[in-house]
Amino acid sequence: MESFYDNVSKESLIYLGVTLVVLVILYWVTSVVLKRLGKNPNYLLPKSAFKQLALPLILIFVSVLLRMKALRDILNLSEAGFWFRKISTILFIFAVAWVMIALLKIIKKAVIQNYDIGEADNLKARKVYTQFTILERIFIFIVILLATGFMLMSFEEIREVGISIFASAGVAGIIIGFSAQQFIGTILAGIQIAIAQPIKLDDVVIVEGEWGRIEEITLTYVVVSIWDKRRLIVPTPYFINQPFQNWTKTSSELMGTVFLYVDYNIPFDQLREEQTRILKDTNLWDGNVNVIQVTDTKPNYVEIRCLVSAKDSPTAWDLRVHLREKLIVYLQDNYPESIARTTRLSVEHKNDFNEK
């Protein structure tokens, strides 16, 4: 009975053995380098970088082995060389694409970990998060598209079909271009948002009359989280072609207004003192803006605008609600005759009419 070594050439065994040793050494060197870079705070690579790259690197080494003639000789599958090469090519393209995407995610994680989007003044952090999120998706889309194209073009039949299509792509290309115009415009709008940044993650916006925060930005749509927990899905071209309000475009700080409609006999200085006392007693106020202005006069009342500031939009909303309530209570307790004078007169006239 013939042994395995009698059917396999020693030259193939030597080639395969040397290749395996070289690949193992390369894998070990790569792991050591990545782990040491991960431990050094001066480098971008985190400690988990090697774990994310280990499997795609193994697939690259396997694709190299599959392409070796020595392996086919040892397995006695020399006639299947075509399929070994095709599988090796596809596996190599897939693994390289995986490595590129993994490297991008590692770099993104290393960069954004230096920015805290939960801070009060998080404008720069939101800019970085937005740019990396959109550009990451663009990069992944391009890598997957190119990898798929290279895989398909590795087959001669598909390559010939592609060449024939390109050769006769006159009218067909125009038709496809018009059909894909909206899709291409949407993708370009996503790229514009990443570069120009009319909106950023966590921005406070008013879209279609709805107040909310930018929760997610993709290449094709934006998710706006409405204050009552609803979600508004808006196509990305909307933020390029349509006007909308962005309350936190340049800063997270906001000013809030409270309007009061009171009688002419209200003492404004006392009202200003009370507003100052209310603001100092709450941590919602950031200590910057504290203004009371008479913005309009009518025959039966005057319009007073109370202008205050807060560190961000949710805090500004809570501050406005709090200030409005406290000022109304103050007027009820100290100057009740100055509140809703027109309404009281209307009720008195109605009562007089009913008595008659």
C-alpha positions in Angstrom: 0.0 0.0 0.0 1.4 3.3 -1.0 1.9 5.9 1.6 0.8 9.6 1.4 4.5 10.7 1.0 4.9 8.4 -2.1 2.1 10.3 -3.9 3.2 13.8 -3.1 6.3 15.5 -4.4 8.8 16.6 -1.8 9.1 19.9 -3.7 5.4 20.7 -3.1 5.6 19.8 0.6 8.6 22.1 1.0 6.9 25.0 -0.8 3.8 24.6 1.2 5.7 24.3 4.5 7.8 27.4 3.8 4.7 29.3 2.8 2.9 28.3 6.0 5.9 29.3 8.1 6.1 32.7 6.4 2.4 33.4 6.8 2.5 32.4 10.5 5.5 34.7 11.1 3.7 37.5 9.3 0.6 37.0 11.3 2.6 36.9 14.5 4.6 40.1 13.7 1.4 41.9 12.7 -0.3 40.9 16.0 2.7 42.0 18.0 3.0 45.4 16.2 -0.8 46.2 16.5 -0.9 45.2 20.2 2.1 47.3 21.0 0.7 50.3 19.1 -2.6 49.8 20.9 -0.9 50.0 24.3 1.0 53.2 23.4 -1.3 56.2 23.9 0.7 58.2 21.3 -0.8 56.1 18.5 -4.4 56.1 17.2 -4.8 52.3 17.2 -6.9 51.1 20.2 -6.1 47.9 22.1 -8.9 46.0 20.3 -7.5 46.8 16.9 -6.0 43.4 16.3 -9.2 41.6 17.3 -11.0 43.5 14.5 -8.3 42.7 12.0 -7.4 39.2 12.9 -10.1 37.3 10.9 -9.8 39.3 7.6 -6.0 38.8 7.8 -6.4 35.1 8.2 -8.7 35.1 5.2 -6.0 36.9 3.2 -3.4 34.3 4.2 -5.9 31.5 3.3 -6.4 33.0 -0.2 -2.7 33.0 -0.7 -2.6 29.3 0.2 -5.5 28.4 -2.1 -3.6 29.9 -5.0 -0.6 27.8 -4.5 0.0 24.9 -7.0 1.7 22.9 -4.2 -1.5 22.7 -2.2 -3.4 21.4 -5.1 -0.7 18.8 -5.8 -0.8 17.6 -2.2 -4.6 17.4 -2.2 -4.4 15.7 -5.6 -6.8 18.3 -7.1 -4.6 19.7 -9.8 -7.5 19.6 -12.3 -9.5 21.9 -10.1 -7.0 24.7 -10.5 -9.5 27.1 -12.1 -11.9 27.0 -9.1 -9.0 27.3 -6.6 -7.8 30.4 -8.3 -11.3 31.9 -8.6 -12.1 31.2 -4.9 -8.7 32.6 -3.9 -9.3 35.8 -5.9 -12.8 36.3 -4.5 -11.7 35.5 -1.0 -8.8 38.0 -1.3 -11.0 40.8 -2.6 -13.5 40.1 0.2 -10.8 40.1 2.9 -9.1 43.3 1.6 -12.5 45.1 1.6 -13.1 43.8 5.2 -9.7 45.1 6.3 -10.4 48.5 4.8 -13.7 48.8 6.5 -12.3 47.6 9.8 -9.4 50.1 9.6 -11.9 52.9 9.0 -14.0 51.9 12.1 -10.8 51.7 14.2 -9.7 55.2 13.1 -13.2 56.5 13.7 -13.4 55.1 17.2 -9.9 56.4 18.0 -10.8 59.9 16.9 -14.3 60.4 18.3 -13.4 59.0 21.7 -11.6 62.4 22.2 -15.0 64.2 21.9 -17.9 64.0 24.3 -21.2 64.7 22.7 -22.8 64.7 26.1 -21.1 67.9 27.1 -23.0 71.2 27.4 -20.8 72.9 24.8 -20.7 70.0 22.3 -20.6 71.9 19.0 -17.2 70.6 17.9 -18.0 67.1 19.0 -21.2 67.1 17.0 -19.3 68.4 13.9 -16.8 65.5 14.2 -19.5 62.9 14.8 -21.5 64.1 11.8 -18.6 64.2 9.4 -17.3 60.8 10.4 -20.7 59.1 10.4 -21.6 60.3 6.9 -18.1 59.9 5.4 -17.9 56.4 7.0 -21.0 55.3 5.2 -19.8 56.8 1.9 -16.5 55.0 2.2 -18.2 51.7 3.1 -20.6 52.1 0.2 -17.8 52.7 -2.3 -15.7 49.8 -0.9 -18.5 47.3 -1.1 -19.4 48.6 -4.6 -15.8 48.3 -5.9 -15.3 44.9 -4.2 -18.5 43.5 -5.8 -17.4 44.8 -9.1 -13.9 43.3 -8.9 -15.4 40.0 -7.8 -17.8 39.9 -10.8 -15.1 41.1 -13.2 -12.9 38.2 -12.2 -15.2 36.0 -14.3 -14.4 36.2 -18.0 -18.1 35.8 -19.0 -19.2 38.7 -16.9 -16.3 40.8 -18.0 -17.3 40.3 -21.7 -20.9 41.3 -20.9 -19.7 44.4 -19.2 -17.4 45.4 -22.0 -20.3 44.9 -24.5 -22.6 47.0 -22.4 -20.0 49.8 -22.1 -19.5 49.7 -25.9 -23.2 50.2 -26.6 -24.0 52.5 -23.6 -25.1 55.5 -25.6 -28.8 55.7 -25.4 -29.0 53.2 -22.6 -26.6 55.2 -20.4 -28.7 58.3 -20.9 -31.9 56.4 -19.9 -30.2 55.0 -16.8 -28.8 58.4 -15.9 -32.2 60.0 -16.0 -33.7 57.1 -14.0 -31.0 57.3 -11.4 -30.9 61.1 -11.2 -33.0 61.3 -8.0 -30.9 58.6 -6.3 -27.6 60.3 -7.3 -28.9 63.7 -6.2 -29.8 62.2 -2.8 -26.3 60.7 -2.4 -24.7 64.0 -3.4 -26.9 65.8 -0.9 -25.6 63.5 1.8 -22.1 64.3 0.8 -22.9 68.0 0.9 -24.3 67.7 4.4 -21.1 66.0 5.5 -18.9 68.8 4.1 -21.0 72.0 4.5 -22.8 70.7 7.7 -26.1 72.7 7.6 -27.2 70.2 10.2 -25.2 68.1 12.7 -26.1 65.2 15.0 -28.1 66.5 18.0 -28.9 69.8 16.4 -32.2 71.4 17.4 -34.3 72.1 14.2 -37.7 73.0 13.1 -38.7 71.0 10.1 -42.2 71.1 8.5 -43.4 73.0 11.6 -42.1 70.3 14.0 -39.6 70.9 16.7 -37.0 68.2 17.2 -33.4 67.0 17.3 -31.3 65.4 14.6 -31.1 61.8 15.8 -29.5 60.1 12.7 -28.0 61.2 9.4 -27.6 58.8 6.5 -26.7 59.2 2.9 -30.4 59.1 1.8 -32.5 60.4 4.8 -32.3 62.2 8.2 -34.2 61.1 11.3 -35.6 64.0 13.4 -36.6 63.0 16.9 -39.7 65.1 17.7 -40.3 66.3 21.3 -43.3 64.0 21.8 -41.2 60.8 20.9 -42.3 60.7 17.2 -39.7 60.4 14.5 -39.8 62.5 11.3 -38.0 60.9 8.3 -36.8 63.6 5.9 -34.9 63.0 2.6 -31.4 64.5 2.7 -32.0 66.8 -0.3 -34.6 68.6 1.9 -31.9 70.2 4.0 -30.1 71.4 0.9 -33.1 72.7 -1.1 -35.6 73.8 1.5 -35.4 76.5 4.2 -35.6 75.3 7.8 -34.6 76.5 11.3 -31.5 75.3 13.0 -31.3 76.6 16.5 -27.9 75.2 17.3 -26.0 75.9 14.1 -23.2 77.8 15.7 -23.7 77.2 19.5 -25.8 75.0 21.8 -26.7 78.0 23.9 -30.2 79.4 23.3 -32.3 82.3 24.4 -35.9 81.8 25.4 -38.8 84.2 25.6 -41.8 84.5 27.8 -44.6 86.9 26.9 -46.9 88.5 29.5 -50.0 90.6 28.7 -50.7 92.9 31.7 -52.4 96.1 32.6 -50.7 99.5 32.3 -50.4 99.9 36.0 -47.9 97.0 36.5 -44.6 98.2 38.1 -41.9 97.1 35.7 -39.0 97.5 38.1 -40.5 95.2 40.6 -41.2 92.7 37.9 -37.6 92.8 36.8 -36.5 92.2 40.4 -38.8 89.2 40.7 -37.5 87.7 37.5 -33.9 88.1 38.7 -34.8 86.4 42.0 -36.5 83.5 40.1 -33.6 83.0 37.8 -31.0 83.1 40.6 -33.0 80.4 42.5 -32.9 77.9 39.6 -30.0 76.0 38.0 -31.7 76.1 34.6 -30.4 79.7 34.0 -26.8 80.0 32.6 -26.4 83.4 34.2 -26.0 85.4 30.9 -29.2 86.9 29.6 -31.9 88.4 31.9 -34.0 91.1 30.2 -37.6 92.4 30.5 -38.8 94.6 27.7 -42.1 96.3 26.8 -42.5 95.2 23.2 -46.0 96.3 22.3 -48.9 98.4 23.6 -52.6 97.9 23.1 -55.6 99.9 24.3 -56.3 97.4 27.1 -52.9 95.9 27.9 -49.1 96.0 27.3 -47.0 93.2 26.0 -43.9 92.3 28.1 -41.2 90.1 26.7 -39.0 88.3 29.3 -35.8 87.2 27.6 -33.5 84.6 29.3 -30.8 82.2 28.2 -29.9 78.6 28.9 -27.1 76.2 28.0 -29.1 74.2 25.5 -32.5 73.8 23.9 -34.2 71.4 26.4 -33.0 73.5 29.3 -34.2 76.7 27.7 -37.7 75.1 27.3 -37.8 74.1 31.0 -36.6 77.5 32.0 -39.3 79.3 30.0 -42.0 77.1 31.5 -40.6 77.6 35.0 -40.3 81.4 34.6 -43.7 81.8 33.1 -45.4 79.9 36.0 -43.5 81.8 38.7 -44.2 85.2 37.2 -47.9 84.4 36.9 -48.0 83.3 40.5 -46.2 86.6 41.5 -48.7 88.7 39.6 -51.6 86.8 41.2 -50.3 87.3 44.7 -49.1 90.9 44.3 -50.9 92.5 41.4 -54.0 90.5 40.6 -55.8 93.5 39.1 -53.2 93.6 36.3 -54.0 90.1 34.9 -56.5 89.4 32.2 -58.3 92.8 32.6 -60.1 92.4 29.3 -61.4 89.0 30.2 -62.6 90.3 33.6 -64.4 93.2 32.0 -66.0 90.9 29.5 -67.3 88.6 32.3 -68.6 91.6 34.3 -70.5 92.9 31.2 -71.9 89.5 30.6 -73.1 89.2 34.2 -74.7 92.7 34.0 -76.5 91.6 30.8 -77.8 88.4 32.4 -79.2 90.4 35.4 -81.1 92.7 33.1 
